[in-house]
Amino acid sequence: MSQAEVTPREAAHRAAVAATADHIRSVVAVLRELDFGDTPPAFAYRAAATKETHDAAQ
């Protein structure tokens, strides 16, 4: 499909997709800059059930 065949609706959709992709790229760039140091990966943590969380679940 050439640029001349793009309808206004398709153009708006492409613009929205491009804006979303740009936002995702900017978020990923910020996340890459974060220094987590000695923080272990999330799978190393185990959720501990406390009395409050257990009582709240009932």
Sequence and secondary structure as in RCSB ss.txt:
>XXXX:A:sequence
MSQAEVTPREAAHRAAVAATADHIRSVVAVLRELDFGDTPPAFAYRAAATKETHDAAQ
>XXXX:A:secstr
  GGG  HHHHHHHHHHHHHHHHHHHHHHHHHH   TT   GGG      HHHHHHH 
